[in-house]
Amino acid sequence: MKRQSVWAGKVAGLVKAGNTTAAIAQIKVAPSVRDVQQLRDILHDSQLLQKYRAVDEATADQIAALSAPRLHRSP
């Protein structure tokens, strides 16, 4: 059984409260792809992804950004 991320629950709470600007800001600094995917699952189950298109786009963009290979690594 997978353990749910605390981060995903907190950001989902922001979206449920209607504070999408704060939620999008948190999505842009998401810790991992798994956390963003869990957030999408929570929002999809509560049918909030359809209501808030900006959040849907932000999560999809962040998953793509975190999944992409890095062009360089810091020393």
C-alpha positions, -999 to 999 in steps of 0.1 A, spaced: 0 0 0 14 34 -10 17 60 16 1 93 7 22 124 6 16 151 32 25 177 6 -3 166 -17 -29 167 10 -19 203 19 -19 216 -16 -53 198 -23 -66 217 7 -55 250 -9 -74 241 -41 -105 230 -22 -105 264 -3 -103 282 -37 -68 296 -32 -55 284 -66 -27 310 -68 -11 296 -37 -16 261 -49 0 268 -83 30 284 -65 34 253 -44 30 231 -75 59 249 -92 82 240 -63 69 204 -59 93 180 -43 89 151 -67 69 137 -96 52 112 -73 39 140 -51 24 158 -80 8 126 -93 -7 120 -59 -21 156 -59 -36 150 -94 -52 118 -81 -67 136 -51 -80 164 -72 -94 140 -99 -112 120 -73 -128 151 -59 -135 164 -94 -116 196 -89 -93 192 -119 -122 199 -142 -132 230 -122 -98 246 -120 -81 243 -154 -51 264 -143 -43 238 -116 -47 210 -141 -22 227 -165 2 235 -138 3 199 -125 7 185 -160 35 210 -168 53 202 -135 51 165 -141 67 170 -175 94 193 -161 103 169 -132 103 139 -155 125 153 -182 162 145 -181 184 173 -168 206 190 -193 234 196 -168 242 187 -132 258 210 -107 292 199 -94 
